[in-house]
Amino acid sequence: FRIIGWGEPIAGRIKKMISDYKLTNVNLTTVFLQSDELRNTMLSAHVMLGQFSGHPRLDRTIQNKNIEALALGLPLVTRDSPSNRELLENGLNCLFVRPSDPRALADAILRLKTDQMMLSKIASEAQVTYSQRLMAEILTEQVAFSVK
């Protein structure tokens, strides 16, 4: 698992958990990555994980990392929320899990690990969603149309 982020106190808590649980399969990067390096690091991943807390703000927003995953054609696992459902469909272009449910998250990761057809389908549909709904030209046209 690769975790990329530099905000305190979260980074400190993650470092402590890695140490306390003696996790050898978790790599924490706490430095800012330039765009090219971040993109290449993301493309080396098998699955992109969204945000999973039960914080109410996440019911109102679509996180940037979700859009980045779609743009890169990465299979996405993220929390089920009204905001995410505006763009994503469970089992089509992502897998949803219940917020604050670590077992559901683990099950979703294992499902994608063992079901390569589903993994490929979600990755492919992620990129289709991005190209059909989130490309700059499409968003610009939608904004221009709504202003008229």
C-alpha positions as CSV (number, residue, x, y, z in Angstrom):
1,F,0.0,0.0,0.0
2,R,1.2,3.5,-0.9
3,I,-0.1,6.5,1.0
4,I,0.8,9.9,-0.3
5,G,0.2,13.0,1.9
6,W,2.0,15.5,3.9
7,G,-0.6,17.1,6.2
8,E,0.0,16.9,10.0
9,P,-1.3,15.5,12.3
10,I,-2.5,12.7,10.0
11,A,1.0,11.9,8.7
12,G,2.2,11.5,12.3
13,R,-0.7,9.2,13.1
14,I,-0.1,7.1,10.1
15,K,3.7,6.8,10.9
16,K,2.8,5.7,14.4
17,M,0.3,3.1,13.1
18,I,2.9,1.7,10.7
19,S,5.4,1.4,13.5
20,D,2.9,0.1,16.1
21,Y,1.5,-2.6,13.9
22,K,4.9,-3.3,12.3
23,L,3.5,-2.9,8.8
24,T,6.0,-3.8,6.2
25,N,3.7,-3.5,3.2
26,V,2.8,0.2,3.7
27,N,4.9,3.0,2.1
28,L,4.2,6.5,3.3
29,T,5.4,9.5,1.2
30,T,5.1,12.8,3.1
31,V,6.8,15.1,0.6
32,F,5.2,17.1,-2.2
33,L,5.4,15.3,-5.5
34,Q,5.5,17.3,-8.7
35,S,2.7,16.5,-11.2
36,D,4.7,14.2,-13.4
37,E,6.0,12.2,-10.5
38,L,2.6,12.0,-8.8
39,R,1.0,10.8,-12.1
40,N,3.6,8.1,-12.6
41,T,3.3,7.0,-9.0
42,M,-0.5,6.8,-9.4
43,L,-0.2,4.9,-12.6
44,S,2.0,2.3,-10.9
45,A,-1.0,1.5,-8.6
46,H,-3.4,-1.4,-9.1
47,V,-6.3,0.4,-7.4
48,M,-6.9,4.0,-6.2
49,L,-8.5,4.4,-2.8
50,G,-10.7,7.4,-2.2
51,Q,-11.7,8.8,1.2
52,F,-13.7,6.7,3.6
53,S,-14.5,8.7,6.8
54,G,-18.0,9.4,7.9
55,H,-17.4,13.2,7.8
56,P,-20.5,14.9,6.5
57,R,-18.4,17.2,4.2
58,L,-17.7,14.1,2.1
59,D,-21.5,13.7,1.4
60,R,-21.4,17.1,-0.4
61,T,-18.1,16.9,-2.4
62,I,-16.5,14.7,-5.0
63,Q,-12.8,14.5,-4.0
64,N,-10.1,15.5,-6.5
65,K,-8.4,12.1,-6.1
66,N,-11.5,10.4,-7.5
67,I,-11.4,12.6,-10.6
68,E,-7.7,11.9,-11.0
69,A,-8.4,8.2,-10.8
70,L,-11.0,8.5,-13.5
71,A,-8.7,10.6,-15.7
72,L,-5.9,8.0,-15.4
73,G,-8.2,5.0,-15.9
74,L,-7.5,3.6,-12.5
75,P,-10.0,1.3,-10.7
76,L,-11.4,3.4,-7.9
77,V,-12.7,2.3,-4.5
78,T,-14.4,5.1,-2.5
79,R,-17.1,5.8,0.0
80,D,-20.7,5.7,-1.1
81,S,-22.2,9.2,-0.8
82,P,-24.8,11.3,-2.6
83,S,-22.1,13.5,-4.1
84,N,-20.1,10.5,-5.5
85,R,-23.3,9.0,-6.9
86,E,-23.7,12.1,-9.1
87,L,-20.7,10.9,-11.1
88,L,-20.0,7.3,-10.2
89,E,-21.9,4.1,-10.4
90,N,-21.1,1.2,-8.1
91,G,-19.8,-1.8,-10.0
92,L,-19.5,0.2,-13.3
93,N,-16.8,2.8,-12.9
94,C,-16.0,2.3,-9.2
95,L,-16.7,0.2,-6.1
96,F,-18.5,2.0,-3.3
97,V,-18.1,1.0,0.3
98,R,-19.9,2.2,3.4
99,P,-18.2,5.2,5.1
100,S,-16.1,4.3,8.1
101,D,-16.3,0.6,7.5
102,P,-12.8,-1.0,7.3
103,R,-14.2,-4.5,6.6
104,A,-16.1,-3.3,3.6
105,L,-13.0,-1.5,2.3
106,A,-10.9,-4.7,2.8
107,D,-13.6,-6.7,1.0
108,A,-13.7,-4.3,-1.9
109,I,-9.9,-4.4,-2.3
110,L,-9.8,-8.2,-2.2
111,R,-12.7,-8.4,-4.6
112,L,-10.7,-6.4,-7.2
113,K,-7.6,-8.4,-6.5
114,T,-9.4,-11.7,-7.2
115,D,-11.7,-10.5,-10.1
116,Q,-9.4,-9.3,-12.9
117,M,-12.4,-8.9,-15.2
118,M,-14.1,-6.5,-12.8
119,L,-10.9,-4.6,-12.2
120,S,-10.4,-4.1,-16.0
121,K,-14.1,-3.1,-16.5
122,I,-14.0,-0.5,-13.7
123,A,-10.7,0.9,-15.0
124,S,-12.0,1.1,-18.6
125,E,-15.4,2.6,-17.5
126,A,-13.5,5.1,-15.3
127,Q,-11.7,6.5,-18.3
128,V,-14.9,6.6,-20.3
129,T,-16.6,8.5,-17.6
130,Y,-13.8,11.0,-17.5
131,S,-13.7,11.5,-21.3
132,Q,-17.5,11.8,-21.6
133,R,-18.3,14.0,-18.6
134,L,-15.2,15.6,-17.1
135,M,-12.9,16.7,-20.0
136,A,-12.3,20.5,-19.9
137,E,-14.1,21.1,-23.2
138,I,-17.2,19.3,-22.0
139,L,-17.2,21.2,-18.6
140,T,-16.6,24.5,-20.4
141,E,-19.5,23.9,-22.7
142,Q,-21.8,22.9,-19.8
143,V,-20.9,26.1,-17.9
144,A,-21.3,28.3,-21.0
145,F,-24.7,26.7,-21.8
146,S,-26.0,27.2,-18.2
147,V,-25.0,30.9,-18.2
148,K,-27.1,31.7,-21.4
